[in-house]
Amino acid sequence: MLKTNEREPTSAPTARVTYRAALARDAGDQAEVFYHAVMQGAATHYGLDERRAWANALPREASAWAARQALYTTLVAACDGRCVGFLELNISAGRIETLYVWPSLAGRGIGTTLLIHAERILLEHGVSQVEIEASLVLFERLQRRGFDNLGEQWVERSGEMLRRYRLVKQLSAVET
C-alpha cells in the first residue's frame, strides 16, 4: 500500500519498433531516413563529397518515395508511428534495392529484422536467393548474416565514384 506522500517507481518508457508494409504516409519519413542515413550514418565510410552525391541520387521529397512504393515491396520499421527504417524489395528479381535505418538507431537490429522479413517474403514467393549491392556501411554486417561476396563494384553518382559490393545469399526455409 502506498502512503499519500510516496510515489510509485516509474520507469522510462521504451519505444517499441514495429514492422509492417509501407504506407503512403511513410514516404516523407523514408526520404529523411535515406538522407540522414547517407549523410550521417555513412560518414565513417565515405567522404563528404561522396555522401552528397549519394544523397542527391534520390529526391528528398515524399512524392518520389511514394512512387517507389509502387515499384517495390517496401517494408518499414516504425516507432511512435514514424518510419525509422525501411527496405525496398524487388521480389521478381530477388533483389533488395535499398536498406536504410535512422543513424542514431543503427546497430539495434532494425535492419536485421527488416532483412529477416524480406527473406521470408522471398521464400513465400518461391525465390531461393537474394541479391544486394551493399555499401561499405552494410558490407560486413551482411557477410555475418550469410551473404557471399561476388565482388567489388564502383558506381558513379554525380561525378563521384562510390565503392560497394555485390552480395548474394541462398535462402532456405526454417521449420518452426
Salt bridges, closest charged atoms under 4 A:
ASP26 OD2 - ARG20 NH1 2.68
ASP29 OD1 - ARG82 NH2 2.46
GLU32 OE1 - HIS36 NE2 3.36
GLU32 OE1 - ARG60 NH2 2.74
GLU88 OE1 - ARG68 NH2 2.59
GLU97 OE2 - ARG95 NE 3.02
GLU119 OE2 - ARG145 NH2 3.31
GLU119 OE2 - LYS169 NZ 3.06
GLU124 OE2 - ARG120 NH1 3.11
GLU131 OE1 - ARG166 NH2 3.31
GLU133 OE1 - ARG95 NH2 3.17
GLU133 OE1 - ARG164 NH2 3.62
GLU152 OE2 - ARG163 NH1 3.34
